[in-house]
Every structure is written in C-alpha cells, then in structure tokens.
Amino acid sequence: MNAEKRYQIFARLREANPSPTTELVYTTPFELLIAVMLSAQATDKSVNKATAGLFAQANTPQAILALGETQLKEQIRTIGLFNTKARNILKTCTMLLAEHAGAVPHERASLEALPGVGRKTANVVLNTAFGQPTIAVDTHIFRVANRTGIARGATPLALEQQLLRHVPKPFLKDAHHWLILHGRYVCIARKPHCAQCRISDLCEYPEKTP
C-alpha cells in the first residue's frame, strides 16, 4: 500500500470520529492501568461492569491494598483469570507506592516492570493516558492492518513496528483507537461489513464481502 492511500484511509477514519478514545471507563491514569490489566481476554463491557463497583470502593493503590485480596477478587470475579489478575494488581499497587509515590509512570520501561503489565498494556496507557504516539496491537488491530494492507507483520511486535513506520505522522497518536474501533464494529473477523465500510475502496483485502 502506498503512502497516499494510507493517508486517505486515516483521513476518512478521522472525519468519521475526530476524537477517538478507549471504550474502557476511567477517570485517572491509575484507573486506566487497572482496567487495561483486567481487559486481557475480556471484553471492555465486562471490565467496565466490574470496575464500576471496584472504583467506587477503591481507585488508588492505597485503597486497593486496603481492600485486600479477598475483596478485590470478589469485585473482579466476573472477569477471566481474576485470581491471577488480582495478585498482579496488588503487586503493582505495592510497586507503584514503593517506587513511584503512587503515581503511574509514563515511561515504557517503568510500566513494563510492573507485574501483569506487558508491552500492549504499556502502549495503551502511554497512548491513552499520556498522549504518546504508541500503537498497542491487539487482535483487532492485527487483523485490520494485515487485512487492509495498511501494514503487515507476522507478530504483534513486528506489526507494531511497521505501523509506527507507515502510519502518517498527523494520525499516529489516534491510529490505535481508529483501528481498534474499525475492527470491533466494521472489519470484524468472520464476515467484515465491507458494504458499509468507509475505506472499502482503499482497502487491499481481496475477499471483500458484498
């Protein structure tokens, strides 16, 4: 795919949604960090349901540690892998207090050092909470980028690097959200809604659906 086509794709996505953001509900960088940690192998809707109750009771590292493991698990038990996630959240809260005065760091290395925080989670926090031009490659972005031809990569990291190289700079900060939302609602896995897609004529997918 050439640079002009990529520019037109993101220009259309921006026109349809000028200020895209995550569908996770949060009010602080810490709440976002916890929500993203919970979102692995879970839907944003299920996470928002769990965090509504959790954040009403505890939305700081100190408050979650005071809540304790048993009560934390009770709040998030509807989320997949909640036992492991609860332990990682408690360890992360301890580390945030010990090493960052309770604040969420805005450097990749510090974020990835937190228990349960990998590259994808760090990218989401850096982009959404701190406005950094990162791209967190989830299943939606992996599918959309490879399918459309915007960028190609055999692994999430390889694709991330290609996207950072090829997405036009004016769109880089918001590209992450546009691609996720496009994959979630239009360019879905089994039968993409090509007839309703605003970038269908620019997309290089050879098996478009009617």
Secondary structure as a PSIPRED ss2 file (coil, helix, strand):
# PSIPRED VFORMAT (PSIPRED V4.0)

   1 M C   1.000  0.000  0.000
   2 N C   1.000  0.000  0.000
   3 A H   0.000  1.000  0.000
   4 E H   0.000  1.000  0.000
   5 K H   0.000  1.000  0.000
   6 R H   0.000  1.000  0.000
   7 Y H   0.000  1.000  0.000
   8 Q H   0.000  1.000  0.000
   9 I H   0.000  1.000  0.000
  10 F H   0.000  1.000  0.000
  11 A H   0.000  1.000  0.000
  12 R H   0.000  1.000  0.000
  13 L H   0.000  1.000  0.000
  14 R H   0.000  1.000  0.000
  15 E H   0.000  1.000  0.000
  16 A H   0.000  1.000  0.000
  17 N C   1.000  0.000  0.000
  18 P C   1.000  0.000  0.000
  19 S C   1.000  0.000  0.000
  20 P C   1.000  0.000  0.000
  21 T C   1.000  0.000  0.000
  22 T C   1.000  0.000  0.000
  23 E C   1.000  0.000  0.000
  24 L C   1.000  0.000  0.000
  25 V C   1.000  0.000  0.000
  26 Y C   1.000  0.000  0.000
  27 T C   1.000  0.000  0.000
  28 T C   1.000  0.000  0.000
  29 P H   0.000  1.000  0.000
  30 F H   0.000  1.000  0.000
  31 E H   0.000  1.000  0.000
  32 L H   0.000  1.000  0.000
  33 L H   0.000  1.000  0.000
  34 I H   0.000  1.000  0.000
  35 A H   0.000  1.000  0.000
  36 V H   0.000  1.000  0.000
  37 M H   0.000  1.000  0.000
  38 L H   0.000  1.000  0.000
  39 S C   1.000  0.000  0.000
  40 A C   1.000  0.000  0.000
  41 Q C   1.000  0.000  0.000
  42 A C   1.000  0.000  0.000
  43 T C   1.000  0.000  0.000
  44 D H   0.000  1.000  0.000
  45 K H   0.000  1.000  0.000
  46 S H   0.000  1.000  0.000
  47 V H   0.000  1.000  0.000
  48 N H   0.000  1.000  0.000
  49 K H   0.000  1.000  0.000
  50 A H   0.000  1.000  0.000
  51 T H   0.000  1.000  0.000
  52 A H   0.000  1.000  0.000
  53 G H   0.000  1.000  0.000
  54 L H   0.000  1.000  0.000
  55 F H   0.000  1.000  0.000
  56 A H   0.000  1.000  0.000
  57 Q H   0.000  1.000  0.000
  58 A C   1.000  0.000  0.000
  59 N C   1.000  0.000  0.000
  60 T C   1.000  0.000  0.000
  61 P H   0.000  1.000  0.000
  62 Q H   0.000  1.000  0.000
  63 A H   0.000  1.000  0.000
  64 I H   0.000  1.000  0.000
  65 L H   0.000  1.000  0.000
  66 A H   0.000  1.000  0.000
  67 L H   0.000  1.000  0.000
  68 G H   0.000  1.000  0.000
  69 E H   0.000  1.000  0.000
  70 T H   0.000  1.000  0.000
  71 Q H   0.000  1.000  0.000
  72 L H   0.000  1.000  0.000
  73 K H   0.000  1.000  0.000
  74 E H   0.000  1.000  0.000
  75 Q H   0.000  1.000  0.000
  76 I H   0.000  1.000  0.000
  77 R C   1.000  0.000  0.000
  78 T C   1.000  0.000  0.000
  79 I C   1.000  0.000  0.000
  80 G C   1.000  0.000  0.000
  81 L C   1.000  0.000  0.000
  82 F H   0.000  1.000  0.000
  83 N H   0.000  1.000  0.000
  84 T H   0.000  1.000  0.000
  85 K H   0.000  1.000  0.000
  86 A H   0.000  1.000  0.000
  87 R H   0.000  1.000  0.000
  88 N H   0.000  1.000  0.000
  89 I H   0.000  1.000  0.000
  90 L H   0.000  1.000  0.000
  91 K H   0.000  1.000  0.000
  92 T H   0.000  1.000  0.000
  93 C H   0.000  1.000  0.000
  94 T H   0.000  1.000  0.000
  95 M H   0.000  1.000  0.000
  96 L H   0.000  1.000  0.000
  97 L H   0.000  1.000  0.000
  98 A H   0.000  1.000  0.000
  99 E H   0.000  1.000  0.000
 100 H H   0.000  1.000  0.000
 101 A C   1.000  0.000  0.000
 102 G C   1.000  0.000  0.000
 103 A C   1.000  0.000  0.000
 104 V C   1.000  0.000  0.000
 105 P C   1.000  0.000  0.000
 106 H C   1.000  0.000  0.000
 107 E C   1.000  0.000  0.000
 108 R H   0.000  1.000  0.000
 109 A H   0.000  1.000  0.000
 110 S H   0.000  1.000  0.000
 111 L H   0.000  1.000  0.000
 112 E H   0.000  1.000  0.000
 113 A C   1.000  0.000  0.000
 114 L C   1.000  0.000  0.000
 115 P C   1.000  0.000  0.000
 116 G C   1.000  0.000  0.000
 117 V C   1.000  0.000  0.000
 118 G C   1.000  0.000  0.000
 119 R H   0.000  1.000  0.000
 120 K H   0.000  1.000  0.000
 121 T H   0.000  1.000  0.000
 122 A H   0.000  1.000  0.000
 123 N H   0.000  1.000  0.000
 124 V H   0.000  1.000  0.000
 125 V H   0.000  1.000  0.000
 126 L H   0.000  1.000  0.000
 127 N H   0.000  1.000  0.000
 128 T H   0.000  1.000  0.000
 129 A C   1.000  0.000  0.000
 130 F C   1.000  0.000  0.000
 131 G C   1.000  0.000  0.000
 132 Q C   1.000  0.000  0.000
 133 P C   1.000  0.000  0.000
 134 T C   1.000  0.000  0.000
 135 I C   1.000  0.000  0.000
 136 A C   1.000  0.000  0.000
 137 V C   1.000  0.000  0.000
 138 D C   1.000  0.000  0.000
 139 T H   0.000  1.000  0.000
 140 H H   0.000  1.000  0.000
 141 I H   0.000  1.000  0.000
 142 F H   0.000  1.000  0.000
 143 R H   0.000  1.000  0.000
 144 V H   0.000  1.000  0.000
 145 A H   0.000  1.000  0.000
 146 N H   0.000  1.000  0.000
 147 R H   0.000  1.000  0.000
 148 T H   0.000  1.000  0.000
 149 G C   1.000  0.000  0.000
 150 I C   1.000  0.000  0.000
 151 A C   1.000  0.000  0.000
 152 R C   1.000  0.000  0.000
 153 G C   1.000  0.000  0.000
 154 A C   1.000  0.000  0.000
 155 T C   1.000  0.000  0.000
 156 P H   0.000  1.000  0.000
 157 L H   0.000  1.000  0.000
 158 A H   0.000  1.000  0.000
 159 L H   0.000  1.000  0.000
 160 E H   0.000  1.000  0.000
 161 Q H   0.000  1.000  0.000
 162 Q H   0.000  1.000  0.000
 163 L H   0.000  1.000  0.000
 164 L H   0.000  1.000  0.000
 165 R H   0.000  1.000  0.000
 166 H H   0.000  1.000  0.000
 167 V C   1.000  0.000  0.000
 168 P C   1.000  0.000  0.000
 169 K H   0.000  1.000  0.000
 170 P H   0.000  1.000  0.000
 171 F H   0.000  1.000  0.000
 172 L H   0.000  1.000  0.000
 173 K H   0.000  1.000  0.000
 174 D H   0.000  1.000  0.000
 175 A H   0.000  1.000  0.000
 176 H H   0.000  1.000  0.000
 177 H H   0.000  1.000  0.000
 178 W H   0.000  1.000  0.000
 179 L H   0.000  1.000  0.000
 180 I H   0.000  1.000  0.000
 181 L H   0.000  1.000  0.000
 182 H H   0.000  1.000  0.000
 183 G H   0.000  1.000  0.000
 184 R H   0.000  1.000  0.000
 185 Y H   0.000  1.000  0.000
 186 V C   1.000  0.000  0.000
 187 C C   1.000  0.000  0.000
 188 I C   1.000  0.000  0.000
 189 A C   1.000  0.000  0.000
 190 R C   1.000  0.000  0.000
 191 K C   1.000  0.000  0.000
 192 P C   1.000  0.000  0.000
 193 H C   1.000  0.000  0.000
 194 C H   0.000  1.000  0.000
 195 A H   0.000  1.000  0.000
 196 Q H   0.000  1.000  0.000
 197 C C   1.000  0.000  0.000
 198 R C   1.000  0.000  0.000
 199 I C   1.000  0.000  0.000
 200 S C   1.000  0.000  0.000
 201 D C   1.000  0.000  0.000
 202 L C   1.000  0.000  0.000
 203 C C   1.000  0.000  0.000
 204 E C   1.000  0.000  0.000
 205 Y C   1.000  0.000  0.000
 206 P C   1.000  0.000  0.000
 207 E C   1.000  0.000  0.000
 208 K C   1.000  0.000  0.000
 209 T C   1.000  0.000  0.000
 210 P C   1.000  0.000  0.000
